[in-house]
Amino acid sequence: MAFAPIPARLPADWPMRAQSRTIHAGPHLWHVQQMGDGPQILMLHGAGASTHTWRNLAPLLAPHYRLVMPDLPGQGFTRMGSRTRCGLDAMAEDLVALCADQGWQPQAVIGHSAGGALALRLAELLPLKVAVGINAALGNFDGPAGVVFPILARLLALNPVIPSLFARLAGTEAQVRRLLGSTGSTVDTEGVRLYKRLVSDPAHVDGTLAMMAQWQLDGLLARLPQIALPVLFLVGANDRTVPPQVSRDAALRMPQATVAELAGLGHLVQEEAAAQTAGILLPFLERWL
């Protein structure tokens, strides 16, 4: 077990910074934040985000649960140790190894967007009691985009110039506001500042591109009917990134899956409406944990 203090490059004003630690487990140097007491819950952000996405929700859950919130490999402040381990299965395996290294025994996992897919994959690998997907990204691209987009992502990920170029072009406040607005969510000024910090970081962009290039959902989607534990899909009715119908369709194929919808909210419901999100999550978690 390798454990170190707060990452040196973590900004002094980063949300929940006092709860941050660096953990070297497997190929990666993980940035993990922990807070609260009670049954352990693993919380996984989506592609292009970091633990900051939980800044409003975590304080509402922490009085009841012990939250474990890692940055995914290459994203946020987790240093990617292997570029070949950014796909769904590899990330899930490395998260299992991280839990084993630290002696964590999460009873639930909450994942947002791509983290929702990771949550369901972990439900196959860990003895979890429940899983939650918040606007879970469980759909492949349709038609020609399903072929072209993964190839394009792989080409971009292989070009060492692209992350720095993207960070310079997209890391402006106007571009970040435009990007966040396209999700259907209204993100506050603090959220814009934090995403701008991430988008301006070539290493974070590189990690996000590597994840997108290696992401494959077909196996998981085929096995959805075999995931028997209780699953809650929480969706924002105004999500423009992952349509709510994606979660509804997935739930219909699973033995114990339900869908809860938040009206008027977008892809980042945990950031724009943390109290409403917690109001749905807490009764569900209390029932099963």
Secondary structure by P-SEA (a helix, b strand, c coil): cccccccccccccccccccbbbbbccccccbbbbbbbccbbbbbbccccccccccccccccccccbbbbbcccccccbbbcccccccaaaaaaaaaaaaaaacccccbbbbccaaaaaaaaaaacccccbbbbccccccccccccccaaaaaaaaaaaccaaaaaaaaaaccaaaaaaaaaaacccccaaaaaaaaaaaacaaaaaaaaaaaaacccaaaaaaccccccbbbbbbccccccccaaaaaaaaaaccbbbbbbbcccccccccccaaaaaaaaaaaaaacc
